[in-house]
Amino acid sequence: MIILDNGPRFQIEKASICFFANKWLQNGGKSIKRTRRRKKSMGQERGVRTRQESLRIAIMGQAAFGARVLDTLSDRGEKIVAAWLPQGKAGGKPDPLKTAADGRGITTFQPESYRTPETLEAFRSTNPDLLIMAFVTDIIPPSFFGIPAQGAICYHPSLLPRHRGGSAINWAVIMGDRE
């Protein structure tokens, strides 16, 4: 499920993200190769992708759901450039997404805040083509969504927007929802 803002300023992005997501699903979840020159983003030339190059994917998420997304995409041969996670608790168990990323040699970021210019610049420096947000509970500033050339795909392990908040999955089970 793809959840997008319905505001008027996101209509163009919404159409292009839905188009990309549909093409990605039609392609069996395999990489869609880039063949045309990419747009300048934030004043930076991003170059040309050839048919042999996969999209550069940044994953933002957490928990076993985020780890499963990373593992599935990596096993399919996708190029994961970074994993972005929330801050872990001191002395707590490491996040499964962090463990999976570290096991595959993927750079992980756990910023204290997504609102600092340093965090935005670190995200920009990974030069992602696509941002996949898998079970993100932090509030991400809109400036992050303009950086990936193909936009962002946001999905969550519960039924959104019907069930939201800290107990979204629990309410889906309680209400007997199947889809």
trRosetta pair geometry for C-beta under 8 A, 3 or more apart (Angstrom, degrees):
i j d omega theta_ij theta_ji phi_ij phi_ji
1 155 5.6 132 66 -130 64 102
1 156 7.6 -49 72 41 110 72
1 159 7.8 91 -6 -132 169 51
1 160 6.7 163 113 51 138 88
2 17 7.0 175 180 133 141 110
2 18 6.6 170 90 -101 152 72
2 21 5.4 -22 -63 -134 151 176
2 153 6.0 -71 -117 -151 106 81
2 154 6.8 97 -152 57 62 63
2 155 6.4 -58 -90 -72 47 95
3 154 5.4 -70 58 94 86 108
3 155 7.1 137 5 -99 90 49
3 156 7.2 -4 3 4 135 109
3 160 5.2 -34 -72 107 146 128
3 161 6.7 121 -133 -56 128 87
4 10 6.4 -175 166 144 104 134
4 13 7.8 -175 -158 108 129 93
4 14 4.7 132 142 -120 153 97
4 17 6.5 149 -91 75 137 141
4 18 7.5 -81 -14 -54 150 96
4 154 7.4 142 -78 39 57 112
5 10 4.6 104 79 13 103 165
5 14 7.5 -122 66 -75 64 115
6 10 7.4 -135 -142 66 3 120
6 14 7.8 62 -110 -96 42 157
7 10 5.2 79 67 11 83 105
8 11 5.9 -19 -162 -24 46 114
10 13 5.1 -65 -160 54 67 111
10 14 5.1 79 137 -38 87 103
11 14 5.5 -52 -141 33 26 116
11 15 6.6 25 159 -18 61 103
12 15 6.0 -55 -153 33 30 108
12 16 6.5 19 155 -10 65 108
13 16 5.9 -61 -147 42 33 105
13 17 6.0 30 157 -19 70 109
13 145 7.3 60 -172 147 153 120
13 151 5.7 143 -167 -111 95 132
14 17 6.0 -56 -142 38 26 107
14 18 6.2 24 158 -16 63 109
15 18 5.9 -57 -146 39 27 108
15 19 6.3 30 154 -22 63 107
16 19 5.5 -50 -146 35 33 115
16 20 6.3 32 155 -18 65 105
16 150 7.8 -149 143 -158 106 54
16 151 6.2 141 100 -22 103 140
17 20 5.7 -54 -147 38 32 109
17 21 6.1 31 154 -19 67 107
17 150 7.6 109 -109 157 66 69
17 151 4.3 -100 -86 103 100 153
17 152 6.9 -20 -121 61 134 46
17 153 6.7 168 -172 -82 107 67
18 21 5.7 -53 -142 38 31 110
18 22 6.2 32 157 -19 64 106
19 22 6.0 -58 -151 36 27 109
19 23 6.4 25 154 -16 64 108
20 23 5.7 -57 -148 38 32 110
20 24 6.1 34 154 -23 66 107
20 32 7.2 -144 -154 39 81 156
20 130 7.7 -170 154 -109 145 120
20 150 5.3 133 -135 -171 163 107
20 151 6.8 163 31 44 148 112
20 153 7.8 -124 99 -64 110 109
21 24 5.6 -53 -146 35 31 114
21 25 6.4 28 155 -16 64 105
21 153 5.6 131 -93 -110 111 120
22 25 5.8 -56 -147 39 31 108
22 26 6.1 31 154 -19 66 108
23 26 5.6 -54 -143 39 31 112
23 27 6.2 26 156 -16 64 110
23 32 5.6 50 125 -92 117 147
24 27 5.9 -62 -150 40 27 108
24 29 6.5 38 159 -118 84 37
24 30 8.0 -167 -159 59 64 38
24 32 5.9 -91 -87 -24 71 117
25 28 7.9 62 179 -60 34 13
25 29 6.8 18 -115 -65 43 64
27 30 4.9 -106 141 55 102 85
27 31 7.7 -89 127 69 143 20
27 32 6.0 171 1 -75 164 84
29 72 7.9 -49 163 151 143 114
29 76 6.5 -105 122 -115 101 164
30 76 6.4 -151 -109 177 63 123
31 54 4.3 -77 -135 -137 164 92
31 55 5.6 -171 -149 10 102 89
31 76 7.6 157 -29 130 85 111
31 77 7.2 -90 -13 95 122 94
31 78 5.7 156 -70 -102 108 82
32 55 6.8 32 58 -35 71 123
33 49 7.0 -167 -180 133 68 117
33 50 7.8 -40 -178 118 114 40
33 51 5.0 47 158 -146 151 52
33 52 7.6 58 -135 -12 131 11
33 53 6.9 116 -144 67 88 58
33 54 7.3 -71 -99 -103 71 40
34 38 6.9 -4 -174 -62 143 105
34 48 7.8 -169 123 -177 110 51
34 49 3.2 59 78 68 116 137
34 50 7.9 35 81 27 76 14
34 53 6.8 -39 44 83 95 105
34 55 6.9 106 -28 -85 108 77
34 129 7.0 -129 -43 -139 141 147
34 149 8.0 41 -110 100 146 145
35 49 7.0 -74 -65 88 25 84
35 50 7.4 39 -113 -149 62 30
35 51 6.1 21 -89 -72 100 77
36 48 7.8 -104 143 -137 20 88
37 48 5.4 -49 -101 -94 65 91
38 41 7.8 -36 145 -18 108 105
38 46 4.6 -51 88 78 130 121
38 47 6.9 20 35 69 112 44
38 48 7.2 -179 3 -98 83 40
38 49 7.1 63 -35 -7 114 99
38 129 7.9 -110 -109 -121 149 94
38 149 4.8 -46 -156 -129 126 149
39 46 7.6 31 75 24 41 122
39 149 6.5 154 42 -136 85 95
40 43 6.6 19 163 -119 116 15
40 44 6.5 156 -163 64 80 35
40 45 5.7 -40 -107 -89 91 54
40 46 7.2 171 -115 -4 40 88
41 44 6.0 -32 72 56 67 89
41 46 6.3 32 19 -39 103 126
41 146 6.5 168 -161 149 105 80
41 147 6.1 116 149 -140 137 39
41 149 6.5 -126 -38 -84 139 70
42 124 6.7 -74 71 -128 157 132
42 146 6.8 115 -51 119 99 111
42 147 6.6 -9 -11 -103 133 72
44 124 7.6 122 10 180 160 116
46 127 6.7 155 -136 -157 97 106
46 149 6.3 -162 97 -64 170 127
49 53 4.7 -127 -161 76 89 129
49 55 7.9 1 -135 -92 161 53
49 129 7.6 31 -63 -95 148 144
50 53 5.2 96 53 0 71 104
53 79 7.9 -33 -175 -4 74 147
54 77 6.7 -173 -71 130 152 85
54 78 5.6 -173 168 -138 143 50
54 79 4.6 149 82 -3 117 102
55 78 7.0 -20 63 -151 85 97
55 79 6.9 -171 86 48 41 97
55 129 4.1 -123 -160 77 88 138
55 130 5.2 28 158 3 136 116
55 150 6.7 -24 -141 2 137 148
56 79 5.4 -49 -107 100 54 116
56 81 4.8 31 -177 -34 98 132
56 126 7.5 180 152 148 122 82
56 127 6.1 17 100 108 159 79
56 128 5.1 -143 113 -132 94 47
56 129 4.7 114 45 -2 73 93
56 130 7.5 158 80 25 49 71
57 73 6.4 -92 83 170 158 150
57 78 5.6 7 11 159 138 121
57 79 6.5 139 17 82 83 59
57 80 5.4 -45 77 -105 96 57
57 81 6.6 159 65 8 38 84
57 128 6.3 50 -147 -151 16 107
57 129 6.9 -46 -69 56 52 86
57 130 5.0 -23 -110 72 77 98
57 131 7.7 148 -161 -98 63 22
57 132 5.9 11 -172 -3 112 112
58 80 7.6 109 -105 -162 26 67
58 81 5.7 -47 -77 64 73 97
58 82 4.9 -4 -127 61 91 92
58 83 7.7 177 -167 -84 64 27
58 84 6.6 33 168 -10 106 110
58 123 7.1 77 -163 -154 167 85
58 126 5.6 91 -86 113 122 143
58 128 3.8 -73 -13 -81 107 152
58 130 7.4 -174 28 92 68 49
58 131 5.1 -22 70 -110 101 71
58 132 7.3 175 85 25 49 68
58 148 6.9 -136 27 -77 111 123
59 66 6.6 133 157 -167 118 93
59 69 6.2 159 -141 108 131 117
59 70 5.4 -142 47 -83 174 92
59 73 7.5 178 -69 38 128 149
59 80 6.1 -15 -10 -146 112 114
59 82 7.4 -162 35 97 65 51
59 83 5.0 -14 71 -114 100 73
59 84 7.0 -173 96 26 49 72
59 97 7.4 -148 121 -162 123 122
59 101 7.9 -157 63 -85 124 119
59 131 8.0 154 -94 -162 21 56
59 132 5.2 -23 -110 70 69 98
59 134 6.3 -17 -164 16 99 113
60 83 7.7 157 -88 -166 34 49
60 84 4.1 -17 -109 67 81 112
60 85 7.8 -174 -153 -68 55 36
60 131 6.3 10 0 -175 114 101
60 132 7.3 173 27 86 69 47
60 133 4.8 -20 71 -110 103 72
60 134 7.3 152 78 26 49 64
60 136 5.4 24 124 -89 101 126
60 140 7.1 56 150 -86 160 146
61 65 6.7 -115 173 98 131 90
61 66 2.9 174 113 -106 119 118
61 69 6.5 75 28 42 165 139
61 70 8.0 -155 54 -37 125 100
61 83 7.7 -63 44 -161 79 90
61 84 7.7 92 10 75 45 70
61 85 7.1 -27 80 -101 40 70
61 97 5.8 173 92 -97 89 157
61 132 7.8 -30 -30 116 120 80
61 133 6.4 145 -67 -169 86 45
61 134 3.7 -19 -84 72 152 78
61 135 4.8 71 -156 57 102 79
61 136 5.7 -88 -100 -64 55 72
62 65 7.6 34 84 58 52 93
62 66 5.0 109 34 -4 13 144
62 85 5.5 108 -91 -144 82 87
62 86 5.7 -12 -76 15 139 100
62 95 5.6 -79 -151 -155 81 134
62 97 5.6 -115 -129 7 29 136
62 135 5.7 -109 53 107 73 106
62 136 7.3 117 2 -103 95 42
62 137 6.9 -45 29 10 138 102
63 66 5.7 105 54 14 56 97
63 67 7.2 -107 117 -2 35 96
63 95 6.7 -76 -65 -158 35 92
63 96 5.9 31 -178 37 30 111
63 97 6.7 22 36 -23 24 103
63 135 5.9 -71 45 119 111 151
64 67 5.4 -56 -145 40 37 115
64 68 6.1 42 155 -25 69 103
64 96 4.8 27 -84 62 55 163
65 68 5.8 -53 -150 32 28 112
65 69 6.7 29 151 -18 61 103
65 134 5.8 -160 131 156 94 102
65 135 4.3 95 85 -24 134 145
65 157 4.9 -112 -109 -44 146 129
66 69 5.6 -51 -151 33 35 113
66 70 6.5 34 152 -17 66 105
66 83 7.7 111 160 -159 117 112
66 85 7.4 135 126 -102 163 93
66 95 7.8 -2 66 161 132 116
66 96 7.3 142 66 85 88 91
66 97 3.8 -18 105 -82 118 131
66 134 4.6 146 -105 95 66 110
66 135 5.4 -112 -49 51 90 111
67 70 5.7 -55 -150 38 33 112
67 71 6.2 31 154 -18 67 108
67 95 8.0 -177 -54 145 108 78
67 96 4.0 -74 -32 131 147 100
67 97 4.6 -135 -64 -83 73 52
67 99 7.0 -1 -113 63 132 90
67 100 4.1 143 -146 -15 93 144
68 71 5.7 -53 -143 39 30 111
68 72 6.1 31 158 -20 65 108
69 72 6.0 -57 -145 37 26 109
69 73 6.3 18 160 -11 63 110
69 132 6.5 -164 165 131 135 132
69 134 4.1 -136 -8 -80 161 169
70 73 6.2 -62 -146 41 26 104
70 74 6.0 23 159 -17 64 113
70 80 6.2 63 -146 -120 84 163
70 83 6.3 2 -100 -98 140 126
70 97 6.2 121 -7 -144 139 81
70 100 5.1 130 85 117 132 132
70 101 6.1 -76 -168 -71 160 79
70 104 7.5 -165 154 22 112 148
70 106 7.3 -141 -163 41 126 163
71 74 5.8 -59 -142 41 26 109
71 75 6.1 26 159 -20 64 110
71 100 5.7 -88 -56 -158 94 135
72 75 5.9 -57 -146 37 26 110
72 76 6.5 21 155 -15 61 109
73 76 5.8 -60 -150 38 32 110
73 78 4.2 -52 174 48 90 137
73 80 6.1 107 105 -63 121 111
73 132 7.5 170 -58 30 156 163
74 77 7.8 69 178 -55 32 13
74 78 6.5 -83 -80 57 30 83
74 80 5.8 -47 -78 -4 91 129
74 104 5.6 -63 -143 -138 160 159
74 106 7.8 -106 -89 -46 131 135
80 83 7.0 21 165 -56 121 86
80 101 7.7 -125 131 -122 137 90
80 104 7.4 44 62 112 131 140
80 106 5.2 -20 108 -119 113 139
81 106 7.7 121 139 -151 10 96
81 107 7.4 -19 156 41 54 107
81 126 4.7 135 128 179 122 103
81 127 7.1 -115 -175 66 168 69
81 128 5.7 -158 48 -89 134 82
82 106 6.7 162 -118 171 24 94
82 107 4.9 -38 -113 80 80 97
82 108 7.2 145 -167 -100 72 26
82 109 6.1 18 178 -5 120 109
82 123 7.8 -156 83 -126 154 58
82 126 4.5 -66 -9 -125 135 151
82 128 7.3 -96 33 -64 102 115
83 97 5.8 -174 179 157 134 103
83 98 7.1 178 109 -96 134 48
83 100 7.9 143 -95 82 166 90
83 101 3.9 -107 14 -91 149 150
83 106 5.5 76 -13 122 106 122
83 107 7.3 174 25 91 71 48
83 108 4.8 -26 71 -108 98 77
83 109 7.3 176 88 24 49 69
84 108 7.6 160 -86 -161 26 60
84 109 4.9 -18 -110 67 72 103
84 110 7.8 155 -161 -82 52 40
84 111 7.6 -13 -154 6 99 98
84 123 7.2 11 -79 -102 142 102
85 88 7.5 19 126 -49 124 87
85 95 5.4 166 -164 70 147 162
85 97 5.6 166 -91 86 121 124
85 98 5.6 -56 -10 -61 167 96
85 108 6.3 -4 8 -169 114 108
85 109 7.2 160 26 81 68 51
85 110 5.0 -27 75 -96 91 88
86 95 7.8 136 55 -77 77 152
86 110 6.9 26 120 -148 19 87
86 137 6.8 -26 -49 60 145 97
86 138 5.5 166 -92 -45 102 118
87 110 5.4 114 -100 165 48 104
87 111 7.6 -82 -61 92 89 31
87 112 6.1 40 -69 -111 134 50
88 92 5.8 -153 170 66 93 112
88 94 6.5 -27 -126 -126 156 52
88 95 5.9 -132 -90 -25 109 100
88 98 7.3 -40 -57 -14 131 159
88 110 6.4 -30 -7 -157 84 155
89 92 3.5 64 74 -13 100 140
94 98 5.3 -110 174 80 102 124
94 99 5.4 118 112 -57 120 97
95 98 4.3 89 65 5 93 106
95 99 6.9 -161 92 -7 49 85
96 99 5.4 -53 -145 38 36 115
96 100 6.2 36 156 -20 68 104
97 100 5.8 -53 -146 38 31 110
97 101 6.2 29 156 -17 65 108
97 108 8.0 137 124 -123 87 122
98 101 5.8 -56 -143 39 29 109
98 102 6.1 28 158 -17 65 109
98 108 5.3 69 -129 -142 79 163
98 110 7.4 0 -93 -60 128 123
99 102 5.9 -56 -144 39 26 109
99 103 6.3 29 155 -21 61 110
100 103 5.7 -57 -150 36 28 115
100 104 6.6 9 158 -4 63 110
101 104 6.1 -70 -150 46 30 99
101 106 4.1 -91 -161 73 83 109
101 107 7.6 -58 165 73 120 18
101 108 4.8 118 103 -69 144 106
102 105 7.7 41 -172 -73 31 25
102 106 7.5 -87 -57 52 23 70
102 108 6.6 -40 -59 -15 81 131
107 126 7.5 -155 74 -107 131 115
109 119 7.7 131 166 -143 133 83
109 122 6.1 142 -122 135 146 134
109 123 7.7 -136 66 -76 169 72
111 114 6.0 119 82 -77 134 53
111 116 7.1 -152 -176 37 130 113
111 118 8.0 165 -130 97 123 92
111 119 4.2 52 -129 -112 162 123
111 122 7.4 164 -71 55 123 144
112 116 7.7 45 67 -9 90 134
113 116 5.3 98 84 -19 104 97
113 119 6.5 -141 93 -18 60 151
114 119 5.4 -143 -135 128 39 150
114 120 7.8 87 178 -63 64 73
114 138 6.1 121 -12 142 131 132
114 139 7.3 -160 52 90 128 57
114 140 5.4 -73 143 -123 163 59
114 141 5.9 -172 125 1 102 91
114 144 7.0 -32 179 -49 119 138
115 119 7.3 52 43 46 24 135
115 141 5.8 116 -102 -44 66 129
116 119 4.7 95 63 3 88 101
116 120 7.2 -156 95 -3 48 85
117 120 5.6 -55 -148 40 37 112
117 121 6.1 37 154 -20 69 107
118 121 5.7 -55 -145 39 30 111
118 122 6.3 34 153 -22 64 104
119 122 5.6 -51 -147 34 32 113
119 123 6.5 32 152 -18 63 103
120 123 5.7 -55 -152 36 32 111
120 124 6.3 33 150 -20 66 107
120 141 7.5 -45 -84 66 114 132
120 143 5.8 -13 -127 114 133 128
120 144 6.9 -127 -121 -79 82 74
121 124 5.4 -50 -144 37 34 114
121 125 6.3 40 154 -27 65 104
122 125 5.7 -51 -149 29 30 115
122 126 7.4 35 152 -24 58 96
123 126 6.1 -52 -164 21 36 110
123 128 7.7 -48 177 6 78 115
123 144 6.0 -36 134 -129 165 93
123 147 6.2 127 126 59 105 172
124 127 7.4 35 166 -69 48 52
124 147 5.4 -127 -101 -133 72 134
128 131 5.8 91 113 -68 148 72
128 147 6.8 65 52 119 91 104
128 148 4.6 -39 103 -99 97 99
129 148 5.8 59 141 -162 18 89
129 149 5.0 -36 -143 43 66 104
129 150 5.2 41 155 3 79 109
130 148 5.2 110 -101 -179 16 139
130 149 7.8 -54 -56 59 57 70
130 150 4.4 -25 -83 68 87 122
130 151 7.1 3 -127 66 69 48
130 152 7.3 138 -171 -102 62 38
130 153 7.0 9 -179 1 108 100
131 144 7.0 91 -97 149 171 100
131 145 7.1 -115 44 -115 143 57
131 147 7.6 73 -41 72 126 97
131 148 4.6 -155 -18 -18 88 148
131 151 7.3 -93 36 138 90 36
131 152 4.0 -27 74 -106 105 91
131 153 7.4 178 91 25 57 59
132 152 7.3 174 -82 -157 24 68
132 153 5.2 -10 -117 62 70 99
133 136 4.5 -46 -174 -13 105 133
133 140 7.4 -116 -111 -1 140 157
133 152 5.9 33 -12 179 109 115
133 153 6.9 -170 28 90 74 48
133 154 4.2 -9 65 -111 120 76
133 155 7.3 144 84 24 72 47
134 155 6.5 -3 -111 69 63 80
134 156 7.8 157 -160 -92 41 40
135 156 5.7 110 -93 -131 55 65
135 157 5.9 5 -83 -5 112 98
136 140 6.5 -10 159 -27 145 123
136 154 7.0 -72 28 -140 121 100
136 156 7.8 -94 31 -89 62 95
140 144 5.3 -65 169 37 109 147
140 145 7.7 106 123 -44 117 91
141 144 5.8 115 73 -10 72 95
142 145 5.6 -52 -164 26 56 114
142 146 7.4 51 148 -19 75 99
143 146 6.2 -55 -159 29 41 110
143 147 7.6 51 150 -33 64 100
144 147 6.1 -51 -167 12 41 116
144 152 7.7 50 118 -60 93 144
145 148 7.4 -54 -160 34 40 94
145 151 6.5 15 -176 -152 88 69
145 152 5.1 -82 -127 -2 88 127
148 151 5.9 -104 90 8 105 4
148 152 6.3 117 46 -63 135 70
156 160 5.3 65 52 -21 130 132
156 168 7.2 -10 145 113 130 157
157 169 6.2 3 107 -87 101 118
158 163 5.2 -96 156 88 124 114
158 164 7.8 162 94 -93 133 38
158 168 3.7 156 74 134 171 110
158 169 4.7 -123 -83 -75 112 61
158 171 7.8 59 -163 58 135 89
158 172 5.2 -165 -152 -26 91 138
159 162 4.9 -15 122 51 106 113
159 163 5.1 70 68 24 85 105
159 168 7.5 -167 47 174 57 98
159 172 5.1 135 11 -105 106 121
159 177 5.4 -74 -12 140 155 154
159 179 7.3 90 -105 120 123 37
160 163 6.9 -89 -84 63 48 60
160 164 6.1 70 -123 -82 88 88
160 168 7.1 -5 -75 -160 83 141
161 164 6.1 -10 -161 -48 65 119
162 172 7.9 100 93 -92 113 86
162 177 7.4 151 96 -100 147 157
163 167 7.9 -88 -179 105 107 64
163 168 4.3 127 131 -154 96 72
163 169 7.6 144 125 -54 138 20
163 171 4.4 179 -135 83 125 121
163 172 5.1 -126 20 -55 164 83
163 175 7.5 -158 -70 17 127 138
163 177 7.5 -144 -19 14 132 157
164 168 5.5 -3 -127 -94 17 115
165 168 5.8 150 56 -55 56 84
167 170 4.2 -47 -175 44 91 122
167 171 5.6 95 122 -27 92 94
168 171 6.1 -59 -150 35 27 107
168 172 6.7 29 153 -21 62 104
169 172 5.7 -52 -152 31 35 114
169 173 6.7 31 152 -15 65 104
170 173 5.9 -61 -157 38 33 109
170 174 6.1 31 151 -19 69 110
171 174 5.4 -52 -138 39 36 113
171 175 5.9 25 164 -11 69 110
172 175 6.2 -62 -142 45 24 102
172 177 4.5 -78 -159 54 76 122
173 176 7.7 33 177 -71 31 31
173 177 7.8 -70 -58 40 21 81
